[in-house]
Every structure is written in structure tokens, then in C-alpha cells.
């Protein structure tokens, strides 16, 4: 497995900037949900790191839960159309204040589908917190109530985001030089 | 919602001690797995905080996957000790070096069962890293390769570990004074 420095084009958001923004978002969410007991929902696996750090900055009582989804059909990077739920929530969100925590919003297709799905369970409120917003790629309008950073249409990795399942642990968000990057053989 | 300070018995491991130990474990695991193609498996949901922090201290490239388990029947364990897989691994672990990450081991039943199940898939190696080891509660022998802290037989919370699904976000590990703790209405029985 190769060192990421061999194919990293640049660090887009460094660790200090990320941590500061996550703390700000946590403070903002804590103010907005004062007196409430929100359920933070993380879609596996990309949102894990962001969720864990964000949670530590949320001062109001809250719960967390997970969902895992997969796309129908072939192609790991194709994310249009319906998605299949591979892990459902353990929590009944009926009448609850729900905050969906996402690592990145790209086309918005998956997020739109998940929101529609969650809405059928009648939460009291349903909001979205996304660390990264690749606005240029949007194909469908989705609400983002808390946004970490708007980023350009580049292939990014680190801070929960993977490159072929690796490098999620890097504490910063970086851009891949696709000319230098080779997917692992498996 | 009760403020945790109202039922906190004592802080067993403070934030600084946790972060220091997690960094040490990360360094040790990075040395031990140098040159391998490591797969880190996080057991949801308790293990998520530990995994997210530990992974950031791993200096070797690795893959991350998650499993979610539940028990059959009423209560914590069914009589058979069997564990139900809610979310299985996305990764094929055959011939892989696998490191399972858990927040806490007490009886060892769940862990023993998961290890047995994962071994049937023929990983090259299978090791376990737990943040907290409640050794006094052990009912089944399990080999734990990396241990963060030994803890006494007390009800603990914080740093990913919940009480009735709450307080996972606290940056330290504390014990609960059960006489002072009130269960939330929606938690129900059990």
C-alpha cells in the first residue's frame, strides 16, 4: 500500500482548520437544539470521523445512530437512483429531532433519497449537517442546514473519506492527483 | 434529561489519559503491522469514538470496516450465546490481517463469538484491541492483544460508551452511581 504523499496533489483543508470548523458547528448545533434531545444519524462509513468529533462539541443531550446503504447495480462510484438499506436505525425517530450527519454532499441523489425515506417515519424535525459540500456537482436540490466547507469539484480523501477504502484516518482533507494514483490490486 | 454530574460516581480515566493511551496504542499497532495490509474492524456503536481516534494515530495505510451485532432473545445474551449480525463486513477478510476494535470487554461472550465467526473466513491474522477491559467479569476466555485500560466492575459511560443510548460524547470514562441515575422514560425496560 502506497504512502498518500505519492499521489496527494494538495491539502485542501488542514487539521487545525477542520477542528476549528467542527467546534463552531458543534456550538451552533448546541444553541439551535437547546432544550431538545436530537438524534444524530451517521451514514456509514464516511461520516464516522466527522460524527465522532462533532459529537464532542455538542453540549446538549443527544443520541447517535447509524445507517448503512448500498446502491443497487454495479459500479461503486455510481450513486444515482435508489439505494438499498443494509443497516437500518435502531432508534424509532417518530416525533424526534433528527440531524443527519454527512461527510460530503455531491450530486445530492443519495441524500435526497435518505431524507425522503426518513421523512416517512415522521420525525418532528429533520436537518442536515454536511462537512463538505461539492456544490458544483449538485443534480438535485437538497437542504443543508449546517455546512462545514464548500469545496471544488476535485476528488478528495481523508478525515473519514476514503480512496478505495484506505486513508480515512488522515486528519486533513486532501486532493488526489489522479494521474499518480493507482487503485490497490485486490 | 439528567445532567451526568448528578449521577457521576467518579471519573475513572480522564480525557488526557485516554488521548495519551490511544496515541500509544496507535504507535504500537503501527509498529506491529508495519508492511502489512491491515483491516481495522470497528464494532458499532460503542467502538466508534475509540476507532476514529485510534485510526488517526495509525501511521500505516489501512482499511476500515464496521460490523453491527445484536443478541438473540430477551436481555443481553440468549442462552445459546449466539450473536446476530445486523451489519456484516463489506470487506472479504480471507488472507487479511484483521484487527477488531471494541470499546469494552466484560464477560467476553460476544467477543469470543465474533472471533469464532470471523475465523471461519480464514483471515491471515485476527487480533483484538479494546479500550477497556473489565477482567473481573470474564466468563469466557478471550485473547485481547491490545488493552487501553483495566477497569473495575462498575457501570461505566463516556468516550463512546452509552447509558441508555446517551452520554457517548463525553471525552472521559466515568462510573455511574446507580442510586442517583434515573432512566429516561423512553428507555423502557430491560
Interface residues (C-beta under 8 A of the other chain):
Chain A: X1 X2 X3 X4 X37 X44 X45 X48 X49 X51 X52 X53 X55 X56 X58 X61 X62 X63 X64 X65 X66 X68 X86 X87 X91 X160 X162 X165 X166 X167 X168 X169 X170 X171
Chain B: X1 X37 X42 X44 X45 X48 X49 X51 X52 X53 X55 X56 X58 X60 X61 X62 X63 X64 X65 X66 X68 X86 X87 X91 X160 X165 X166 X167 X168 X169 X171
